[in-house]
């Protein structure tokens, strides 16, 4: 028992050491608590400052949006282009419905009719319709009922106006072609090169033969550009032309031109264009195009 008690007896010097050790431990704990509370307060202040800064940023964004908003000017919705429709927020389908309707030489004369044709949503119509400007005669609520002759005359004028806006596909420049959505620098140059290789387009459908030009882009292009004046070409006499002369036609490869001449030498005069389809590697799917440039 005495030995057990001896373990808990300290001298005065040892008692002082234990006291100072406890004092140091308590001091360290107090300092730690003070520092922790200080950091917590600093974080809260930082969060408060960040929230205030974010509010200022949001406010500046709203002001910027107001300044960047595009001022809308009155326009006739009958003449909405692909780009204009995109800016207004219309989908490609909605724009195409309008263009298809206009291709029939018909005109939209009211906001309701515009929505019926294009099938735009009520919210979009409400946003863009204040800028619609229809001809005055369509807006007169008390106008007399038009006579049949007047309607026919008006339609003729409108048709003439539409035709006057269409340019000749054989005269259009590469820069003008780029106004069609889907045609860039490469395709516009390719169309011009293809046209020059032919000596000029003879029919609108030849635009489909340009490599890389999608059918939907061809349709859009033909709404603006058509073959209005056919070029004067010297047709190739398939029974007299040399291999080199036949091969100048962009649709026929040199090897096929050589086969045509050999076929002619063996079988005599080619009496019908259908005979050409018997020649090896002849582009049968282009026979209708090729006939435009040949003569027997």
C-alpha positions as CSV (number, residue, x, y, z in Angstrom):
1,X,0.0,0.0,0.0
2,X,2.8,2.4,0.9
3,X,4.5,1.6,-2.5
4,X,1.2,2.4,-4.3
5,X,0.9,5.8,-2.6
6,X,4.4,6.7,-3.4
7,X,3.5,6.9,-7.1
8,X,1.2,9.9,-6.3
9,X,3.6,11.9,-4.1
10,X,5.3,14.9,-5.8
11,X,7.9,17.2,-4.6
12,X,7.2,21.0,-4.7
13,X,9.3,21.4,-7.8
14,X,7.3,18.6,-9.5
15,X,4.0,20.2,-8.4
16,X,5.1,23.5,-10.0
17,X,6.0,21.6,-13.3
18,X,2.5,19.9,-13.4
19,X,0.8,23.3,-12.7
20,X,2.6,25.0,-15.6
21,X,2.0,22.1,-17.9
22,X,-1.8,22.4,-17.2
23,X,-1.6,26.1,-17.7
24,X,0.1,25.8,-21.1
25,X,-2.5,23.2,-22.2
26,X,-5.4,25.4,-21.2
27,X,-3.8,28.5,-22.9
28,X,-3.3,26.5,-26.1
29,X,-7.0,25.5,-26.1
30,X,-8.1,29.1,-25.5
31,X,-5.9,30.4,-28.4
32,X,-7.3,27.6,-30.7
33,X,-10.9,28.5,-29.9
34,X,-10.2,32.2,-30.5
35,X,-8.5,31.5,-33.9
36,X,-11.3,29.2,-35.0
37,X,-14.0,31.7,-34.2
38,X,-12.0,34.4,-36.1
39,X,-11.8,32.2,-39.2
40,X,-15.5,31.4,-39.1
41,X,-16.4,35.0,-38.9
42,X,-14.0,35.8,-41.8
43,X,-15.7,33.1,-44.0
44,X,-19.2,34.4,-43.2
45,X,-18.0,37.9,-44.2
46,X,-16.5,36.6,-47.4
47,X,-19.8,34.8,-48.3
48,X,-21.7,37.9,-47.6
49,X,-19.4,40.0,-49.8
50,X,-19.6,37.3,-52.6
51,X,-23.4,37.4,-52.5
52,X,-23.4,41.1,-52.8
53,X,-20.9,41.0,-55.7
54,X,-23.0,38.4,-57.5
55,X,-26.0,40.6,-57.2
56,X,-24.1,43.4,-58.8
57,X,-22.9,41.1,-61.7
58,X,-26.5,40.0,-62.3
59,X,-27.6,43.6,-62.4
60,X,-24.9,44.4,-64.9
61,X,-25.9,41.4,-67.1
62,X,-29.5,42.6,-67.2
63,X,-28.4,46.1,-68.3
64,X,-26.1,44.5,-71.0
65,X,-29.0,42.5,-72.4
66,X,-31.1,45.6,-72.7
67,X,-28.4,47.4,-74.5
68,X,-27.7,44.4,-76.8
69,X,-31.3,43.8,-77.7
70,X,-31.9,44.3,-81.5
71,X,-34.2,47.0,-82.4
72,X,-37.0,45.6,-84.6
73,X,-38.2,47.5,-87.6
74,X,-41.6,46.9,-89.4
75,X,-41.3,44.3,-92.2
76,X,-43.6,42.4,-94.5
77,X,-43.6,38.8,-93.2
78,X,-44.2,37.5,-96.8
79,X,-40.5,38.2,-97.6
80,X,-38.8,36.6,-94.5
81,X,-35.5,35.1,-95.6
82,X,-33.8,32.1,-94.0
83,X,-31.5,34.4,-92.1
84,X,-34.3,36.7,-91.0
85,X,-36.4,33.8,-89.8
86,X,-33.5,32.4,-87.8
87,X,-33.0,35.8,-86.1
88,X,-36.7,36.0,-85.3
89,X,-36.5,32.5,-83.6
90,X,-38.4,30.5,-86.3
91,X,-37.4,26.9,-86.9
92,X,-36.3,25.6,-90.3
93,X,-39.6,23.8,-90.8
94,X,-41.6,27.0,-90.0
95,X,-39.5,29.0,-92.5
96,X,-39.8,26.3,-95.2
97,X,-43.6,26.2,-94.8
98,X,-43.8,29.9,-95.5
99,X,-41.5,29.6,-98.5
100,X,-43.5,26.7,-99.9
101,X,-46.7,28.8,-99.5
102,X,-45.0,31.7,-101.3
103,X,-43.7,29.5,-104.1
104,X,-47.4,29.1,-105.1
105,X,-47.6,32.8,-105.7
106,X,-49.7,33.3,-102.6
107,X,-49.4,36.0,-100.0
108,X,-50.0,36.1,-96.2
109,X,-52.3,39.0,-95.4
110,X,-53.0,38.7,-91.7
111,X,-51.2,37.6,-88.5
112,X,-53.6,34.7,-88.0
113,X,-53.0,33.5,-91.6
114,X,-49.2,33.7,-90.9
115,X,-49.6,31.4,-87.9
116,X,-51.8,29.0,-89.8
117,X,-49.3,28.7,-92.7
118,X,-46.1,28.6,-90.6
119,X,-47.5,26.9,-87.5
120,X,-45.4,29.1,-85.2
121,X,-46.3,29.0,-81.5
122,X,-48.5,31.6,-79.8
123,X,-45.6,32.9,-77.7
124,X,-43.4,33.4,-80.8
125,X,-46.2,35.0,-82.7
126,X,-46.9,37.4,-79.9
127,X,-43.2,38.4,-79.9
128,X,-42.7,39.0,-83.6
129,X,-46.2,40.0,-84.9
130,X,-46.0,43.6,-83.6
131,X,-43.3,44.2,-86.3
132,X,-45.5,42.8,-89.1
133,X,-46.4,45.4,-91.8
134,X,-48.9,44.2,-94.4
135,X,-49.9,46.3,-97.4
136,X,-52.6,48.9,-96.6
137,X,-55.2,47.4,-98.8
138,X,-55.1,44.2,-96.8
139,X,-55.8,46.1,-93.5
140,X,-58.8,48.1,-94.5
141,X,-61.7,46.7,-92.6
142,X,-64.3,48.7,-94.6
143,X,-62.8,48.1,-98.0
144,X,-65.4,47.0,-100.7
145,X,-65.4,43.4,-101.8
146,X,-62.9,43.1,-104.7
147,X,-64.2,42.2,-108.1
148,X,-62.8,39.1,-109.7
149,X,-60.9,41.1,-112.3
150,X,-59.3,43.2,-109.6
151,X,-58.1,40.1,-107.8
152,X,-56.7,38.6,-111.0
153,X,-54.9,41.9,-111.7
154,X,-53.5,42.1,-108.3
155,X,-52.3,38.5,-108.5
156,X,-50.6,39.3,-111.8
157,X,-48.7,42.2,-110.2
158,X,-47.7,40.1,-107.3
159,X,-46.5,37.3,-109.5
160,X,-44.4,39.8,-111.5
161,X,-42.9,41.2,-108.3
162,X,-41.9,37.7,-107.3
163,X,-40.4,36.9,-110.6
164,X,-38.5,40.1,-110.7
165,X,-36.7,39.1,-107.5
166,X,-35.4,35.8,-109.0
167,X,-32.0,36.1,-110.7
168,X,-30.6,34.1,-113.5
169,X,-28.7,31.0,-112.4
170,X,-26.3,31.5,-115.3
171,X,-25.4,35.0,-114.2
172,X,-25.3,34.7,-110.4
173,X,-22.0,35.3,-108.7
174,X,-20.4,33.2,-106.0
175,X,-21.0,36.0,-103.5
176,X,-24.7,36.0,-104.3
177,X,-25.0,32.3,-104.0
178,X,-23.6,32.5,-100.4
179,X,-26.8,34.4,-99.4
180,X,-28.5,30.9,-99.5
181,X,-28.4,29.2,-96.1
182,X,-26.2,26.1,-96.6
183,X,-23.9,27.5,-99.3
184,X,-20.5,28.7,-98.2
185,X,-17.3,29.7,-99.9
186,X,-16.4,26.1,-101.2
187,X,-19.9,25.3,-102.5
188,X,-20.4,28.6,-104.1
189,X,-17.1,28.3,-106.0
190,X,-18.0,24.7,-106.9
191,X,-21.3,25.7,-108.4
192,X,-19.7,28.4,-110.5
193,X,-16.9,25.9,-111.7
194,X,-19.5,23.3,-112.6
195,X,-21.6,25.9,-114.5
196,X,-18.5,27.1,-116.4
197,X,-17.6,23.5,-117.2
198,X,-21.0,22.9,-118.7
199,X,-20.9,26.2,-120.6
200,X,-24.0,27.2,-118.7
201,X,-27.1,25.5,-117.1
202,X,-29.8,24.4,-119.5
203,X,-32.3,23.3,-116.8
204,X,-32.7,24.1,-113.1
205,X,-32.4,20.4,-112.2
206,X,-28.7,20.4,-113.1
207,X,-28.0,22.1,-109.8
208,X,-28.6,18.7,-108.2
209,X,-25.5,17.4,-110.1
210,X,-23.1,19.7,-108.1
211,X,-21.2,17.5,-105.7
212,X,-21.9,18.0,-102.0
213,X,-25.0,20.2,-102.6
214,X,-27.8,18.7,-100.5
215,X,-31.3,18.4,-102.0
216,X,-32.9,20.8,-99.4
217,X,-30.2,23.4,-100.2
218,X,-30.9,23.0,-104.0
219,X,-34.6,23.8,-103.3
220,X,-33.7,26.9,-101.3
221,X,-31.3,28.0,-104.1
222,X,-34.0,27.6,-106.8
223,X,-36.3,29.9,-104.9
224,X,-33.8,32.7,-105.6
225,X,-32.1,31.7,-108.8
226,X,-33.4,29.9,-111.9
227,X,-32.3,29.4,-115.5
228,X,-34.0,32.4,-117.1
229,X,-31.9,32.5,-120.2
230,X,-30.3,29.4,-121.7
231,X,-26.8,29.7,-123.1
232,X,-26.2,29.3,-126.8
233,X,-24.2,26.0,-127.1
234,X,-22.8,24.1,-130.0
235,X,-24.1,20.6,-129.4
236,X,-21.7,17.7,-129.8
237,X,-22.4,15.5,-132.8
238,X,-22.0,12.0,-131.2
239,X,-21.4,10.5,-134.6
240,X,-18.6,12.8,-135.7
241,X,-16.9,14.1,-132.5
242,X,-13.5,12.9,-131.5
243,X,-12.7,11.3,-128.1
244,X,-11.4,14.7,-126.8
245,X,-14.5,16.6,-128.0
246,X,-16.9,14.1,-126.3
247,X,-14.8,14.1,-123.1
248,X,-15.2,17.9,-122.8
249,X,-18.8,17.2,-121.6
250,X,-18.5,17.3,-117.9
251,X,-20.8,14.3,-117.5
252,X,-18.7,11.9,-119.6
253,X,-15.3,10.6,-118.5
254,X,-12.5,10.3,-121.0
255,X,-12.5,6.5,-120.8
256,X,-16.3,6.5,-121.6
257,X,-15.8,8.9,-124.5
258,X,-13.2,6.5,-125.9
259,X,-15.6,3.6,-125.6
260,X,-18.3,5.6,-127.5
261,X,-15.9,6.2,-130.4
262,X,-14.9,2.5,-130.5
263,X,-18.6,1.5,-130.4
264,X,-19.3,3.8,-133.3
265,X,-16.4,2.4,-135.3
266,X,-17.6,-1.2,-134.8
267,X,-21.4,-0.7,-135.1
268,X,-21.6,2.3,-137.4
269,X,-23.8,5.3,-136.9
270,X,-25.5,5.8,-133.5
271,X,-29.1,6.3,-134.3
272,X,-30.6,6.8,-130.8
273,X,-29.4,8.1,-127.5
274,X,-30.6,4.9,-125.9
275,X,-27.7,3.1,-127.7
276,X,-25.3,5.0,-125.5
277,X,-26.6,3.2,-122.4
278,X,-25.2,-0.1,-123.8
279,X,-21.7,1.3,-123.6
280,X,-19.7,0.1,-120.5
281,X,-19.6,2.6,-117.6
282,X,-21.9,5.0,-119.4
283,X,-23.7,7.2,-116.7
284,X,-27.2,5.9,-117.4
285,X,-28.7,8.0,-114.6
286,X,-27.5,11.2,-116.4
287,X,-28.8,10.3,-119.9
288,X,-31.5,13.0,-119.8
289,X,-28.9,15.7,-118.9
290,X,-26.4,14.4,-121.5
291,X,-28.9,14.5,-124.3
292,X,-29.2,18.2,-123.8
293,X,-25.6,18.7,-125.0
294,X,-25.6,16.1,-127.8
295,X,-26.9,15.7,-131.3
296,X,-27.1,12.6,-133.6
